[in-house]
Amino acid sequence: MNSETLNDTANASRPVDSTRVFGPQRDTLYIVLPITIIYTFIFVSGLLGNIFTCIVIVRNKNLHTATNYYLFSLAISDLLLLVSGMPQEMYSIWSKWPYVFGHTFCVIRGLAAETSTNASVLTITLFTIERYLAICHPFVSHKMSKLSRAVKHVVLLWVAALALALPQALQFGIRQYQGVIMCLQTRVIIEHSFEISTFVFFLAPMVLITVLYSFIGLKLREKSNMKEQNQNDFESSIRYSHKMCRKPSQSTRRVIKMLVAVVVAFFICWAPFHAQRLVAIYGTNENHLAKSPILFSVYLFLTYISGIFYYMSTCINPILYHIMSNKFRDAFKMTLCCCGTRNDTAVKRSSYTAMAFVRNPTSSGTSNSGNSIRNETNLQSKTRRTNSRDKILNGAHVCGNGTLSSTTVAKPDSRTNGDRLLDRNLINETYFNTNC
């Protein structure tokens, strides 16, 4: 036996310093503690927000619309993402290696995470298409906004999300490297599957959402300009107090800002995740180790940032897609107040139904957005006194503070059925409320 063989035997018998290969088991406390606090806040708020979203939609039949079915699907995917990914993510912050959850959980966790991610992006994309059709093509939306069709779309959405997640999830497994067990990619089923996923579930939806919301913003601005023109014609004959009622242009600007917020939030939440995934693919060698210290630092930074924004999307979605809905906010308050007796609940439901009736479009295409029916009753009793005032106030509606809004010209309604259908979709099927 020569000296080289003796040296190799001695080196093999020595314990391997895993810290040199994989780095420390956890980072310093000033990094770990803030990340843990942020993750805990995201986990609790995401669970509560999405659970309440599901409860509100299920318990209020007036919210059983095609749009809300997509939002229900989005809440389910967010819950699946939180439950399947967040606990293990928090554990890995405190102990990066070795992997202690076993081969089965390694595959199931990857499958659940990929499926929920795909379902979330597909739901947001279909929801955006639903909004676009409701505002820019109301006749098409009227034919496609049936509940049965929405249910089919949601089912197909989840089937596609699961089917596209399987090839990626089955590539993961347990591998032991220098005595340390890791959960990582052990085989390749589809070449460049993660790059394809980045294109299909980030770049393409990002471009589509941006384009569709741009068309929606242009359509709303066009409608706002028409309302302002009608308001100017109406003010030429009657004076109104503009300080008591919000102008249509202000509401339209608020909606457009919300559209921009949706696009920006989608990019911020998902861009770091896909960037971190690409760095992990192209910045490591065959042993899944970083090619250089700089790439390792970039990967570590993106891991924390992408994790925060990746899970933060589960908290932002309920806010972005429900804050624009007066009907959903009222139903949410109703659900929180349902802890009383059945009689109290019945009274609250009846009052909510009355309030929802006031907000529904009238036969002339306008909308009544008062806080109670009393304002409308007083308006009708006053307008019956004189025929002239009755003709003038035929197109006006009551604002939340009791004043009159001049959003319609005092002349016979000459709009087409498409315009009336557009108004109905704007109020009932979408979350763009431009009322007073």
TORKOL-4160 file (C-alpha; in steps of 0.2 Angstrom, whole numbers, padded with zeros to 4 digits, m for minus):
436
<pt num="1" X="0000" Y="0000" Z="0000"/>
<pt num="2" X="0008" Y="0016" Z="m0006"/>
<pt num="3" X="0008" Y="0033" Z="0003"/>
<pt num="4" X="m0006" Y="0040" Z="m0008"/>
<pt num="5" X="m0018" Y="0026" Z="m0004"/>
<pt num="6" X="m0014" Y="0029" Z="0015"/>
<pt num="7" X="m0018" Y="0048" Z="0013"/>
<pt num="8" X="m0034" Y="0044" Z="0004"/>
<pt num="9" X="m0040" Y="0032" Z="0017"/>
<pt num="10" X="m0035" Y="0045" Z="0031"/>
<pt num="11" X="m0045" Y="0059" Z="0022"/>
<pt num="12" X="m0060" Y="0048" Z="0020"/>
<pt num="13" X="m0060" Y="0043" Z="0038"/>
<pt num="14" X="m0060" Y="0061" Z="0044"/>
<pt num="15" X="m0077" Y="0069" Z="0048"/>
<pt num="16" X="m0082" Y="0081" Z="0034"/>
<pt num="17" X="m0085" Y="0099" Z="0040"/>
<pt num="18" X="m0102" Y="0103" Z="0032"/>
<pt num="19" X="m0101" Y="0121" Z="0037"/>
<pt num="20" X="m0087" Y="0124" Z="0024"/>
<pt num="21" X="m0098" Y="0116" Z="0011"/>
<pt num="22" X="m0116" Y="0122" Z="0015"/>
<pt num="23" X="m0112" Y="0137" Z="0025"/>
<pt num="24" X="m0119" Y="0140" Z="0043"/>
<pt num="25" X="m0135" Y="0131" Z="0048"/>
<pt num="26" X="m0143" Y="0148" Z="0051"/>
<pt num="27" X="m0139" Y="0166" Z="0048"/>
<pt num="28" X="m0136" Y="0178" Z="0062"/>
<pt num="29" X="m0150" Y="0183" Z="0074"/>
<pt num="30" X="m0152" Y="0201" Z="0067"/>
<pt num="31" X="m0157" Y="0193" Z="0050"/>
<pt num="32" X="m0167" Y="0178" Z="0056"/>
<pt num="33" X="m0178" Y="0187" Z="0070"/>
<pt num="34" X="m0185" Y="0200" Z="0058"/>
<pt num="35" X="m0188" Y="0188" Z="0045"/>
<pt num="36" X="m0197" Y="0176" Z="0057"/>
<pt num="37" X="m0208" Y="0191" Z="0063"/>
<pt num="38" X="m0213" Y="0196" Z="0046"/>
<pt num="39" X="m0217" Y="0178" Z="0041"/>
<pt num="40" X="m0228" Y="0176" Z="0057"/>
<pt num="41" X="m0237" Y="0192" Z="0052"/>
<pt num="42" X="m0240" Y="0186" Z="0034"/>
<pt num="43" X="m0245" Y="0169" Z="0040"/>
<pt num="44" X="m0258" Y="0175" Z="0052"/>
<pt num="45" X="m0265" Y="0189" Z="0042"/>
<pt num="46" X="m0265" Y="0179" Z="0026"/>
<pt num="47" X="m0275" Y="0165" Z="0035"/>
<pt num="48" X="m0288" Y="0176" Z="0042"/>
<pt num="49" X="m0290" Y="0187" Z="0027"/>
<pt num="50" X="m0292" Y="0172" Z="0015"/>
<pt num="51" X="m0303" Y="0162" Z="0027"/>
<pt num="52" X="m0315" Y="0177" Z="0030"/>
<pt num="53" X="m0315" Y="0179" Z="0011"/>
<pt num="54" X="m0321" Y="0161" Z="0008"/>
<pt num="55" X="m0334" Y="0163" Z="0022"/>
<pt num="56" X="m0341" Y="0179" Z="0016"/>
<pt num="57" X="m0343" Y="0173" Z="m0002"/>
<pt num="58" X="m0351" Y="0156" Z="0004"/>
<pt num="59" X="m0363" Y="0164" Z="0017"/>
<pt num="60" X="m0370" Y="0178" Z="0005"/>
<pt num="61" X="m0379" Y="0172" Z="m0009"/>
<pt num="62" X="m0379" Y="0189" Z="m0017"/>
<pt num="63" X="m0360" Y="0187" Z="m0019"/>
<pt num="64" X="m0362" Y="0171" Z="m0029"/>
<pt num="65" X="m0356" Y="0179" Z="m0046"/>
<pt num="66" X="m0344" Y="0174" Z="m0059"/>
<pt num="67" X="m0331" Y="0187" Z="m0052"/>
<pt num="68" X="m0333" Y="0181" Z="m0034"/>
<pt num="69" X="m0330" Y="0163" Z="m0039"/>
<pt num="70" X="m0313" Y="0168" Z="m0046"/>
<pt num="71" X="m0309" Y="0177" Z="m0030"/>
<pt num="72" X="m0315" Y="0161" Z="m0020"/>
<pt num="73" X="m0303" Y="0151" Z="m0031"/>
<pt num="74" X="m0289" Y="0164" Z="m0027"/>
<pt num="75" X="m0292" Y="0163" Z="m0009"/>
<pt num="76" X="m0291" Y="0144" Z="m0009"/>
<pt num="77" X="m0274" Y="0144" Z="m0018"/>
<pt num="78" X="m0267" Y="0157" Z="m0006"/>
<pt num="79" X="m0272" Y="0146" Z="0009"/>
<pt num="80" X="m0264" Y="0131" Z="0001"/>
<pt num="81" X="m0248" Y="0141" Z="m0002"/>
<pt num="82" X="m0248" Y="0147" Z="0016"/>
<pt num="83" X="m0252" Y="0130" Z="0024"/>
<pt num="84" X="m0240" Y="0120" Z="0013"/>
<pt num="85" X="m0225" Y="0131" Z="0012"/>
<pt num="86" X="m0224" Y="0144" Z="0026"/>
<pt num="87" X="m0221" Y="0131" Z="0041"/>
<pt num="88" X="m0207" Y="0123" Z="0032"/>
<pt num="89" X="m0200" Y="0140" Z="0026"/>
<pt num="90" X="m0199" Y="0146" Z="0044"/>
<pt num="91" X="m0191" Y="0130" Z="0050"/>
<pt num="92" X="m0178" Y="0132" Z="0036"/>
<pt num="93" X="m0173" Y="0149" Z="0042"/>
<pt num="94" X="m0168" Y="0142" Z="0058"/>
<pt num="95" X="m0160" Y="0126" Z="0051"/>
<pt num="96" X="m0155" Y="0126" Z="0033"/>
<pt num="97" X="m0148" Y="0109" Z="0034"/>
<pt num="98" X="m0150" Y="0094" Z="0035"/>
<pt num="99" X="m0168" Y="0091" Z="0028"/>
<pt num="100" X="m0178" Y="0082" Z="0041"/>
<pt num="101" X="m0195" Y="0080" Z="0034"/>
<pt num="102" X="m0192" Y="0065" Z="0022"/>
<pt num="103" X="m0194" Y="0061" Z="0004"/>
<pt num="104" X="m0213" Y="0061" Z="0004"/>
<pt num="105" X="m0215" Y="0078" Z="0011"/>
<pt num="106" X="m0202" Y="0085" Z="0000"/>
<pt num="107" X="m0212" Y="0080" Z="m0016"/>
<pt num="108" X="m0229" Y="0084" Z="m0008"/>
<pt num="109" X="m0223" Y="0101" Z="m0003"/>
<pt num="110" X="m0216" Y="0105" Z="m0020"/>
<pt num="111" X="m0232" Y="0099" Z="m0028"/>
<pt num="112" X="m0243" Y="0109" Z="m0017"/>
<pt num="113" X="m0232" Y="0125" Z="m0019"/>
<pt num="114" X="m0231" Y="0124" Z="m0038"/>
<pt num="115" X="m0250" Y="0120" Z="m0040"/>
<pt num="116" X="m0255" Y="0134" Z="m0028"/>
<pt num="117" X="m0243" Y="0146" Z="m0037"/>
<pt num="118" X="m0250" Y="0141" Z="m0054"/>
<pt num="119" X="m0268" Y="0142" Z="m0049"/>
<pt num="120" X="m0265" Y="0160" Z="m0041"/>
<pt num="121" X="m0258" Y="0167" Z="m0057"/>
<pt num="122" X="m0271" Y="0158" Z="m0068"/>
<pt num="123" X="m0285" Y="0165" Z="m0057"/>
<pt num="124" X="m0278" Y="0183" Z="m0057"/>
<pt num="125" X="m0276" Y="0181" Z="m0076"/>
<pt num="126" X="m0294" Y="0175" Z="m0079"/>
<pt num="127" X="m0301" Y="0187" Z="m0067"/>
<pt num="128" X="m0293" Y="0201" Z="m0077"/>
<pt num="129" X="m0300" Y="0195" Z="m0093"/>
<pt num="130" X="m0317" Y="0194" Z="m0084"/>
<pt num="131" X="m0315" Y="0213" Z="m0079"/>
<pt num="132" X="m0310" Y="0217" Z="m0097"/>
<pt num="133" X="m0325" Y="0209" Z="m0105"/>
<pt num="134" X="m0337" Y="0216" Z="m0092"/>
<pt num="135" X="m0331" Y="0234" Z="m0096"/>
<pt num="136" X="m0325" Y="0234" Z="m0114"/>
<pt num="137" X="m0336" Y="0221" Z="m0121"/>
<pt num="138" X="m0352" Y="0220" Z="m0110"/>
<pt num="139" X="m0362" Y="0210" Z="m0123"/>
<pt num="140" X="m0349" Y="0196" Z="m0123"/>
<pt num="141" X="m0348" Y="0197" Z="m0104"/>
<pt num="142" X="m0366" Y="0195" Z="m0102"/>
<pt num="143" X="m0366" Y="0179" Z="m0112"/>
<pt num="144" X="m0350" Y="0172" Z="m0103"/>
<pt num="145" X="m0354" Y="0178" Z="m0085"/>
<pt num="146" X="m0365" Y="0163" Z="m0081"/>
<pt num="147" X="m0361" Y="0154" Z="m0064"/>
<pt num="148" X="m0360" Y="0137" Z="m0073"/>
<pt num="149" X="m0347" Y="0143" Z="m0085"/>
<pt num="150" X="m0337" Y="0151" Z="m0071"/>
<pt num="151" X="m0337" Y="0135" Z="m0061"/>
<pt num="152" X="m0331" Y="0126" Z="m0077"/>
<pt num="153" X="m0317" Y="0139" Z="m0079"/>
<pt num="154" X="m0312" Y="0137" Z="m0061"/>
<pt num="155" X="m0311" Y="0118" Z="m0062"/>
<pt num="156" X="m0301" Y="0118" Z="m0078"/>
<pt num="157" X="m0290" Y="0131" Z="m0070"/>
<pt num="158" X="m0285" Y="0120" Z="m0056"/>
<pt num="159" X="m0283" Y="0104" Z="m0067"/>
<pt num="160" X="m0271" Y="0114" Z="m0078"/>
<pt num="161" X="m0262" Y="0121" Z="m0063"/>
<pt num="162" X="m0260" Y="0103" Z="m0056"/>
<pt num="163" X="m0255" Y="0096" Z="m0073"/>
<pt num="164" X="m0242" Y="0109" Z="m0076"/>
<pt num="165" X="m0235" Y="0107" Z="m0058"/>
<pt num="166" X="m0232" Y="0088" Z="m0058"/>
<pt num="167" X="m0217" Y="0088" Z="m0070"/>
<pt num="168" X="m0208" Y="0101" Z="m0058"/>
<pt num="169" X="m0213" Y="0093" Z="m0042"/>
<pt num="170" X="m0208" Y="0075" Z="m0047"/>
<pt num="171" X="m0190" Y="0081" Z="m0051"/>
<pt num="172" X="m0187" Y="0084" Z="m0032"/>
<pt num="173" X="m0181" Y="0071" Z="m0020"/>
<pt num="174" X="m0169" Y="0068" Z="m0006"/>
<pt num="175" X="m0151" Y="0067" Z="m0009"/>
<pt num="176" X="m0136" Y="0064" Z="0003"/>
<pt num="177" X="m0121" Y="0074" Z="m0001"/>
<pt num="178" X="m0106" Y="0073" Z="0011"/>
<pt num="179" X="m0116" Y="0066" Z="0025"/>
<pt num="180" X="m0130" Y="0079" Z="0024"/>
<pt num="181" X="m0147" Y="0076" Z="0018"/>
<pt num="182" X="m0155" Y="0089" Z="0006"/>
<pt num="183" X="m0172" Y="0091" Z="m0003"/>
<pt num="184" X="m0167" Y="0097" Z="m0020"/>
<pt num="185" X="m0169" Y="0093" Z="m0039"/>
<pt num="186" X="m0163" Y="0075" Z="m0041"/>
<pt num="187" X="m0168" Y="0072" Z="m0059"/>
<pt num="188" X="m0174" Y="0081" Z="m0075"/>
<pt num="189" X="m0191" Y="0076" Z="m0082"/>
<pt num="190" X="m0193" Y="0091" Z="m0094"/>
<pt num="191" X="m0179" Y="0101" Z="m0100"/>
<pt num="192" X="m0179" Y="0119" Z="m0095"/>
<pt num="193" X="m0195" Y="0116" Z="m0086"/>
<pt num="194" X="m0192" Y="0130" Z="m0073"/>
<pt num="195" X="m0188" Y="0143" Z="m0087"/>
<pt num="196" X="m0204" Y="0138" Z="m0096"/>
<pt num="197" X="m0213" Y="0140" Z="m0080"/>
<pt num="198" X="m0206" Y="0158" Z="m0078"/>
<pt num="199" X="m0212" Y="0162" Z="m0095"/>
<pt num="200" X="m0229" Y="0154" Z="m0094"/>
<pt num="201" X="m0233" Y="0160" Z="m0076"/>
<pt num="202" X="m0225" Y="0176" Z="m0075"/>
<pt num="203" X="m0219" Y="0185" Z="m0091"/>
<pt num="204" X="m0234" Y="0181" Z="m0102"/>
<pt num="205" X="m0247" Y="0185" Z="m0088"/>
<pt num="206" X="m0238" Y="0201" Z="m0083"/>
<pt num="207" X="m0239" Y="0207" Z="m0101"/>
<pt num="208" X="m0257" Y="0202" Z="m0103"/>
<pt num="209" X="m0263" Y="0209" Z="m0087"/>
<pt num="210" X="m0254" Y="0226" Z="m0091"/>
<pt num="211" X="m0262" Y="0227" Z="m0108"/>
<pt num="212" X="m0279" Y="0223" Z="m0102"/>
<pt num="213" X="m0279" Y="0235" Z="m0088"/>
<pt num="214" X="m0273" Y="0248" Z="m0100"/>
<pt num="215" X="m0288" Y="0245" Z="m0111"/>
<pt num="216" X="m0299" Y="0246" Z="m0095"/>
<pt num="217" X="m0292" Y="0262" Z="m0089"/>
<pt num="218" X="m0294" Y="0270" Z="m0106"/>
<pt num="219" X="m0312" Y="0264" Z="m0107"/>
<pt num="220" X="m0316" Y="0271" Z="m0089"/>
<pt num="221" X="m0308" Y="0288" Z="m0094"/>
<pt num="222" X="m0318" Y="0288" Z="m0109"/>
<pt num="223" X="m0334" Y="0285" Z="m0099"/>
<pt num="224" X="m0329" Y="0298" Z="m0086"/>
<pt num="225" X="m0327" Y="0311" Z="m0100"/>
<pt num="226" X="m0344" Y="0307" Z="m0106"/>
<pt num="227" X="m0351" Y="0309" Z="m0089"/>
<pt num="228" X="m0342" Y="0326" Z="m0087"/>
<pt num="229" X="m0349" Y="0332" Z="m0103"/>
<pt num="230" X="m0367" Y="0327" Z="m0098"/>
<pt num="231" X="m0364" Y="0336" Z="m0081"/>
<pt num="232" X="m0358" Y="0352" Z="m0090"/>
<pt num="233" X="m0374" Y="0351" Z="m0100"/>
<pt num="234" X="m0385" Y="0349" Z="m0085"/>
<pt num="235" X="m0376" Y="0363" Z="m0075"/>
<pt num="236" X="m0380" Y="0375" Z="m0089"/>
<pt num="237" X="m0399" Y="0375" Z="m0084"/>
<pt num="238" X="m0398" Y="0371" Z="m0065"/>
<pt num="239" X="m0385" Y="0375" Z="m0052"/>
<pt num="240" X="m0378" Y="0362" Z="m0040"/>
<pt num="241" X="m0366" Y="0361" Z="m0026"/>
<pt num="242" X="m0350" Y="0353" Z="m0032"/>
<pt num="243" X="m0342" Y="0352" Z="m0015"/>
<pt num="244" X="m0355" Y="0339" Z="m0009"/>
<pt num="245" X="m0353" Y="0326" Z="m0022"/>
<pt num="246" X="m0338" Y="0318" Z="m0029"/>
<pt num="247" X="m0334" Y="0322" Z="m0048"/>
<pt num="248" X="m0334" Y="0307" Z="m0059"/>
<pt num="249" X="m0316" Y="0311" Z="m0065"/>
<pt num="250" X="m0310" Y="0309" Z="m0047"/>
<pt num="251" X="m0318" Y="0292" Z="m0045"/>
<pt num="252" X="m0311" Y="0287" Z="m0062"/>
<pt num="253" X="m0293" Y="0292" Z="m0056"/>
<pt num="254" X="m0295" Y="0282" Z="m0040"/>
<pt num="255" X="m0300" Y="0267" Z="m0050"/>
<pt num="256" X="m0285" Y="0269" Z="m0062"/>
<pt num="257" X="m0273" Y="0271" Z="m0048"/>
<pt num="258" X="m0280" Y="0254" Z="m0041"/>
<pt num="259" X="m0277" Y="0246" Z="m0058"/>
<pt num="260" X="m0259" Y="0252" Z="m0058"/>
<pt num="261" X="m0258" Y="0245" Z="m0040"/>
<pt num="262" X="m0264" Y="0228" Z="m0046"/>
<pt num="263" X="m0250" Y="0227" Z="m0060"/>
<pt num="264" X="m0237" Y="0234" Z="m0048"/>
<pt num="265" X="m0241" Y="0222" Z="m0034"/>
<pt num="266" X="m0241" Y="0207" Z="m0046"/>
<pt num="267" X="m0224" Y="0211" Z="m0053"/>
<pt num="268" X="m0216" Y="0215" Z="m0035"/>
<pt num="269" X="m0223" Y="0199" Z="m0028"/>
<pt num="270" X="m0218" Y="0187" Z="m0041"/>
<pt num="271" X="m0202" Y="0194" Z="m0050"/>
<pt num="272" X="m0190" Y="0190" Z="m0035"/>
<pt num="273" X="m0197" Y="0173" Z="m0034"/>
<pt num="274" X="m0193" Y="0169" Z="m0053"/>
<pt num="275" X="m0177" Y="0179" Z="m0052"/>
<pt num="276" X="m0171" Y="0168" Z="m0037"/>
<pt num="277" X="m0176" Y="0152" Z="m0046"/>
<pt num="278" X="m0166" Y="0157" Z="m0062"/>
<pt num="279" X="m0151" Y="0161" Z="m0051"/>
<pt num="280" X="m0152" Y="0144" Z="m0043"/>
<pt num="281" X="m0152" Y="0136" Z="m0060"/>
<pt num="282" X="m0138" Y="0145" Z="m0069"/>
<pt num="283" X="m0128" Y="0151" Z="m0054"/>
<pt num="284" X="m0124" Y="0133" Z="m0047"/>
<pt num="285" X="m0114" Y="0118" Z="m0052"/>
<pt num="286" X="m0119" Y="0100" Z="m0054"/>
<pt num="287" X="m0118" Y="0098" Z="m0035"/>
<pt num="288" X="m0130" Y="0113" Z="m0032"/>
<pt num="289" X="m0117" Y="0123" Z="m0025"/>
<pt num="290" X="m0114" Y="0142" Z="m0030"/>
<pt num="291" X="m0101" Y="0145" Z="m0043"/>
<pt num="292" X="m0094" Y="0160" Z="m0034"/>
<pt num="293" X="m0096" Y="0169" Z="m0017"/>
<pt num="294" X="m0105" Y="0184" Z="m0026"/>
<pt num="295" X="m0118" Y="0172" Z="m0034"/>
<pt num="296" X="m0120" Y="0164" Z="m0017"/>
<pt num="297" X="m0123" Y="0181" Z="m0009"/>
<pt num="298" X="m0135" Y="0186" Z="m0022"/>
<pt num="299" X="m0145" Y="0170" Z="m0020"/>
<pt num="300" X="m0146" Y="0172" Z="m0002"/>
<pt num="301" X="m0152" Y="0189" Z="m0003"/>
<pt num="302" X="m0165" Y="0184" Z="m0016"/>
<pt num="303" X="m0170" Y="0170" Z="m0006"/>
<pt num="304" X="m0176" Y="0181" Z="0009"/>
<pt num="305" X="m0183" Y="0194" Z="m0002"/>
<pt num="306" X="m0193" Y="0182" Z="m0014"/>
<pt num="307" X="m0199" Y="0173" Z="0001"/>
<pt num="308" X="m0207" Y="0188" Z="0009"/>
<pt num="309" X="m0215" Y="0195" Z="m0007"/>
<pt num="310" X="m0220" Y="0177" Z="m0012"/>
<pt num="311" X="m0230" Y="0174" Z="0003"/>
<pt num="312" X="m0235" Y="0193" Z="0005"/>
<pt num="313" X="m0246" Y="0191" Z="m0011"/>
<pt num="314" X="m0258" Y="0180" Z="m0001"/>
<pt num="315" X="m0261" Y="0195" Z="0010"/>
<pt num="316" X="m0262" Y="0208" Z="m0004"/>
<pt num="317" X="m0274" Y="0198" Z="m0015"/>
<pt num="318" X="m0289" Y="0200" Z="m0003"/>
<pt num="319" X="m0286" Y="0219" Z="0000"/>
<pt num="320" X="m0283" Y="0223" Z="m0019"/>
<pt num="321" X="m0298" Y="0213" Z="m0025"/>
<pt num="322" X="m0310" Y="0217" Z="m0012"/>
<pt num="323" X="m0307" Y="0235" Z="m0007"/>
<pt num="324" X="m0315" Y="0241" Z="m0023"/>
<pt num="325" X="m0331" Y="0232" Z="m0019"/>
<pt num="326" X="m0344" Y="0241" Z="m0008"/>
<pt num="327" X="m0355" Y="0226" Z="m0009"/>
<pt num="328" X="m0341" Y="0215" Z="m0002"/>
<pt num="329" X="m0337" Y="0227" Z="0012"/>
<pt num="330" X="m0355" Y="0227" Z="0017"/>
<pt num="331" X="m0356" Y="0208" Z="0017"/>
<pt num="332" X="m0340" Y="0207" Z="0027"/>
<pt num="333" X="m0347" Y="0218" Z="0040"/>
<pt num="334" X="m0363" Y="0208" Z="0040"/>
<pt num="335" X="m0353" Y="0192" Z="0042"/>
<pt num="336" X="m0344" Y="0199" Z="0057"/>
<pt num="337" X="m0360" Y="0204" Z="0065"/>
<pt num="338" X="m0368" Y="0187" Z="0063"/>
<pt num="339" X="m0363" Y="0182" Z="0081"/>
<pt num="340" X="m0380" Y="0188" Z="0088"/>
<pt num="341" X="m0397" Y="0180" Z="0088"/>
<pt num="342" X="m0406" Y="0174" Z="0072"/>
<pt num="343" X="m0418" Y="0188" Z="0074"/>
<pt num="344" X="m0404" Y="0201" Z="0074"/>
<pt num="345" X="m0396" Y="0192" Z="0059"/>
<pt num="346" X="m0412" Y="0193" Z="0049"/>
<pt num="347" X="m0414" Y="0211" Z="0053"/>
<pt num="348" X="m0397" Y="0215" Z="0047"/>
<pt num="349" X="m0399" Y="0204" Z="0031"/>
<pt num="350" X="m0415" Y="0214" Z="0027"/>
<pt num="351" X="m0406" Y="0230" Z="0030"/>
<pt num="352" X="m0392" Y="0225" Z="0019"/>
<pt num="353" X="m0404" Y="0219" Z="0005"/>
<pt num="354" X="m0412" Y="0236" Z="0006"/>
<pt num="355" X="m0396" Y="0245" Z="0005"/>
<pt num="356" X="m0390" Y="0233" Z="m0010"/>
<pt num="357" X="m0407" Y="0238" Z="m0019"/>
<pt num="358" X="m0403" Y="0256" Z="m0017"/>
<pt num="359" X="m0386" Y="0253" Z="m0025"/>
<pt num="360" X="m0393" Y="0243" Z="m0040"/>
<pt num="361" X="m0395" Y="0252" Z="m0057"/>
<pt num="362" X="m0412" Y="0260" Z="m0060"/>
<pt num="363" X="m0421" Y="0257" Z="m0076"/>
<pt num="364" X="m0414" Y="0273" Z="m0083"/>
<pt num="365" X="m0396" Y="0267" Z="m0082"/>
<pt num="366" X="m0391" Y="0277" Z="m0067"/>
<pt num="367" X="m0387" Y="0271" Z="m0049"/>
<pt num="368" X="m0394" Y="0276" Z="m0032"/>
<pt num="369" X="m0380" Y="0275" Z="m0019"/>
<pt num="370" X="m0388" Y="0282" Z="m0003"/>
<pt num="371" X="m0386" Y="0275" Z="0014"/>
<pt num="372" X="m0405" Y="0272" Z="0016"/>
<pt num="373" X="m0421" Y="0271" Z="0006"/>
<pt num="374" X="m0427" Y="0287" Z="0015"/>
<pt num="375" X="m0417" Y="0298" Z="0004"/>
<pt num="376" X="m0425" Y="0291" Z="m0012"/>
<pt num="377" X="m0442" Y="0292" Z="m0004"/>
<pt num="378" X="m0440" Y="0310" Z="0000"/>
<pt num="379" X="m0434" Y="0314" Z="m0017"/>
<pt num="380" X="m0449" Y="0305" Z="m0025"/>
<pt num="381" X="m0461" Y="0315" Z="m0014"/>
<pt num="382" X="m0453" Y="0331" Z="m0018"/>
<pt num="383" X="m0452" Y="0328" Z="m0036"/>
<pt num="384" X="m0471" Y="0324" Z="m0037"/>
<pt num="385" X="m0476" Y="0341" Z="m0032"/>
<pt num="386" X="m0471" Y="0350" Z="m0048"/>
<pt num="387" X="m0471" Y="0342" Z="m0066"/>
<pt num="388" X="m0456" Y="0354" Z="m0071"/>
<pt num="389" X="m0445" Y="0348" Z="m0057"/>
<pt num="390" X="m0450" Y="0330" Z="m0060"/>
<pt num="391" X="m0444" Y="0331" Z="m0077"/>
<pt num="392" X="m0428" Y="0340" Z="m0072"/>
<pt num="393" X="m0423" Y="0327" Z="m0059"/>
<pt num="394" X="m0428" Y="0312" Z="m0069"/>
<pt num="395" X="m0410" Y="0307" Z="m0071"/>
<pt num="396" X="m0402" Y="0313" Z="m0054"/>
<pt num="397" X="m0397" Y="0301" Z="m0040"/>
<pt num="398" X="m0394" Y="0303" Z="m0022"/>
<pt num="399" X="m0377" Y="0304" Z="m0015"/>
<pt num="400" X="m0372" Y="0297" Z="0002"/>
<pt num="401" X="m0373" Y="0314" Z="0011"/>
<pt num="402" X="m0391" Y="0317" Z="0004"/>
<pt num="403" X="m0386" Y="0329" Z="m0010"/>
<pt num="404" X="m0390" Y="0327" Z="m0028"/>
<pt num="405" X="m0378" Y="0321" Z="m0041"/>
<pt num="406" X="m0380" Y="0328" Z="m0059"/>
<pt num="407" X="m0372" Y="0313" Z="m0068"/>
<pt num="408" X="m0386" Y="0312" Z="m0081"/>
<pt num="409" X="m0393" Y="0325" Z="m0093"/>
<pt num="410" X="m0411" Y="0330" Z="m0090"/>
<pt num="411" X="m0418" Y="0323" Z="m0106"/>
<pt num="412" X="m0425" Y="0306" Z="m0112"/>
<pt num="413" X="m0413" Y="0291" Z="m0111"/>
<pt num="414" X="m0407" Y="0289" Z="m0128"/>
<pt num="415" X="m0393" Y="0277" Z="m0124"/>
<pt num="416" X="m0391" Y="0260" Z="m0132"/>
<pt num="417" X="m0394" Y="0244" Z="m0124"/>
<pt num="418" X="m0375" Y="0241" Z="m0124"/>
<pt num="419" X="m0372" Y="0257" Z="m0113"/>
<pt num="420" X="m0386" Y="0251" Z="m0101"/>
<pt num="421" X="m0377" Y="0234" Z="m0100"/>
<pt num="422" X="m0360" Y="0242" Z="m0097"/>
<pt num="423" X="m0367" Y="0252" Z="m0082"/>
<pt num="424" X="m0375" Y="0236" Z="m0075"/>
<pt num="425" X="m0358" Y="0227" Z="m0077"/>
<pt num="426" X="m0348" Y="0241" Z="m0070"/>
<pt num="427" X="m0359" Y="0240" Z="m0054"/>
<pt num="428" X="m0364" Y="0222" Z="m0052"/>
<pt num="429" X="m0350" Y="0211" Z="m0060"/>
<pt num="430" X="m0334" Y="0221" Z="m0057"/>
<pt num="431" X="m0326" Y="0231" Z="m0043"/>
<pt num="432" X="m0325" Y="0248" Z="m0051"/>
<pt num="433" X="m0338" Y="0259" Z="m0041"/>
<pt num="434" X="m0338" Y="0277" Z="m0047"/>
<pt num="435" X="m0353" Y="0282" Z="m0037"/>
<pt num="436" X="m0353" Y="0297" Z="m0026"/>
